Amino acid sequence: MALIWTLVLAFTYFNVTGASFKENVAVYDALLWKGIKDGLKIALMVFGAFVILNLLRDTGASLGNLICPNNTVAACATVDQIGNENKVTKRTLPAFAIILGVYMVLTMLYTCVLFPHFGME
C-alpha cells in the first residue's frame, strides 16, 4: 500500500507544482525507495506473524492431542491397558504442563526477536 501511495503522489502532486523534471526525480526517487522499504517491512512483518501463528497452531494441536481423553483411551486400548486411563492421564499432565511452559517462553522469545519494536512507534 505504501508503494502504491508513493506512486500516486509522484504522478499527481509533483506534476501540479510546476517543478522541473530534475526536482521531481530527486524527490520521487527518495519517496519511491522509502515506499519500497516500508512496503517490504510490512510484508516481512505479516509473513513473520503468519509463520508464528502457524507454529502456535501446530504446537497447540500437539498439546491438545497429548491430553485428549479420546487419544488416551485409544492408546490404552492399543497397549492392553484398559481401565488404566486415569493413571495414564495423571502421568501425562506434568509433561503437558512442562511442554506448555516451554512453548510459552519460546513464543515470547520468538516474538521479541522478530518484532523488537512492534507497537513502540
Secondary structure by P-SEA (a helix, b strand, c coil): caaaaaaaaaacccccccccaaaaaaaaaaaaaaaaaaaaaaaaaaaaaaaaaaaaaaaaaaaaaaccaaaaaaaaaaaccccaaaaaaaaaaaaaaaaaaaaaaaaaaaaaaaccccccc
